[in-house]
Amino acid sequence: MKKSFSSLYPYLAWWVENHGYIEKGGDPDYGQSLLMILDDGGTCWESDKITNIDEAYQAAEKYLKEVEFPERFDKETIDEIENG
């Protein structure tokens, strides 16, 4: 049975549904990143040296969980993501 995107990447799913957006695919105007996390302020994270989409999603999820959310969002939001 396949898992849904939101069960595999709960932080990325919350980000897209509530705060910002992600872009995938290299773009010569913005560098060759495979995946980027963005919001109204611009690029928050990009996969500079990652060439595999699975690794890019995993790294982006880890970044949001370990860096972006603890710095920018309250504990209630994090608990909501962690506990569904």
CORZI-V810242 format. One line per field, one symbol per residue. ss: DSSP state (H for helix, E for strand, C for the rest). phi: phi as a letter, one per 30 degrees, with the letter a starting at -180 (. if undefined). A space follows every 50 residues. Layout:
BEGIN
ss = ???
phi = ???
END
This chain:
BEGIN
ss = CCCCHHHHCHHHHHHHHHCCEEEECCCHHHCCCCEEEEECCEEEEECCCC CCHHHHHHHHHHHHHHHHHHHHCCHHHHHHHHHC
phi = .dcdedddbdddddeddbbbabbbjdbedbjcddbbcbbedjdcabcecd ccddddddddddeddccddddcbddddddeddci
END
